[in-house]
Amino acid sequence: MESSDFRPVVRLRCAAQNYAWGKLGSNSQVAQLAASGASDLTVNESQPYSELWMGTHPKGPSQVIAEHLSSEVSLAAWVETFQERVLGAKIQEQFKGQLPFLFKVLSIRKAQ
């Protein structure tokens, strides 16, 4: 990636987690959001969709989807390439160029 590839707002393909307590199928906001970011995702109506992860966690890393790029790029690579623009100098220094949070959307069907 080059400096000219930077955009301040990008579309993400986010990972959905399927814990038993999540809402089932398309009744889950998590499933709806995951499908909106991934045209190849087919929502399984009998499967729970409990958490949508937006971040760089190794068990569910987000992908940057940008029409001007030839292929998807991991959010971790995007942040690493554009650290100061994405994180700012203070956060870049404090967290050594890593995204310091994992944003989650929850869709809860039952308490455990």
Secondary structure, DSSP 4 states (H G I P E B T S, - for coil): --GGG--SS-EEE-EEE--TTBEEGGGSHHHHHHHHH-TT----TTSEE-EEEES--TTS--EEE-TTSSS-EEHHHHHHHTHHHHH-HHHHHHTTTS----EEEE-BS---
